[in-house]
Amino acid sequence: MLHDRESQINEQASALHNEAGELALAGSYDEALAKLDQASALRPEFAAITTDRTLVETAQRIREKLDNVSVQLKKNELDAAEKSLGVLEASLVKRTEPLFEQEKETVSDNRDRLSVLRVKQEVDGLDNVDALAYKLREVEKLDTEEADEVNKLIVSRIVAISMKDAEDLLKDKSFGAAVEEVKQGLRYAEKDESLLALQDRIESEQAAFEAAEQARIERAAQQAEADDLNNRTAAVSVGNMEVTVSEYGDITTTGTVTNTATRPIYGVEISYSAYDADGSYLFSSSTFTSPYYMAPGESGTFTAYDYGWYDYVEIRMDNATWYLE
């Protein structure tokens, strides 16, 4: 009888021990510890239970530290995250138990994320395509899983800068130089829809501008009409303005413009300003709508890009200007 009872207790303790192992491997450390406590209460002399409890507690502490690393990365505290990851990597490299494989994968994922954020930090400090292209060549040499993500990040930045530079040149009616800027971006992103659309828009605006200039020469009265403040104020309706901020701090502002005048308009420019969460002024900028030429009742769109704003930013439209045909 006594032997049977002892065997039963051993079986119960073993079952609880096994359940704890499965829970621990699944990352459910609190439940695993509870099962080990139950098993230890039945057989406190079983050294394996005590050993496994120590391992689970160690894994749980590592998980807590990894959670803190995730918070540091989210806050862009890269140096602190780097230091924490170094300590965790040094401790985990000595662990060969299957229990720690999941935490090793999490450390590796966080290391990849840190690498991406480091490159993003460097990229944010680069403001020309040549410098970014050099960084891109460096990344292309990397044989890591995150290389593709970093590559896309840099190409995206090249596209954004090419578009912004082209837009600035377009404001000065430097159509040829604007086209060259777009072509430079297309060398790294040949199928990018935004660049291809901007290329088409430059060509359309150039044709429209040249036609408009010829029309201006032929009709001296056009300038007086264009200067009419009331007419210019009532000629367009701006709506559907949306502002999105990427996880890397890049702001994209979009909206629609409708020609509410009785005559065609062209060269519509949208001016806007940015404010922080307290309503304090940050900066102002402007962008042009597409298409360049809009008939009465026709609508167009505009898109503006601003970079490196990690905190809350509110975009407010200041005004719109345009020319009447």
SULKA-V654533 format. One record per helix or strand. SS is the DSSP state (hx for helix, st for strand). FROM is the first residue (numbers start at 1). TO is the last residue. If there is no record, write none. Layout:
<<SS:FROM:TO> <SS:FROM:TO>>
This chain:
<<hx:2:25> <hx:29:42> <hx:47:74> <hx:78:92> <hx:98:124> <hx:129:140> <hx:147:171> <hx:175:186> <hx:193:218> <hx:221:226> <hx:229:234> <st:236:245> <st:251:259> <st:265:275> <st:281:290> <st:293:294> <st:299:306> <st:314:324>>
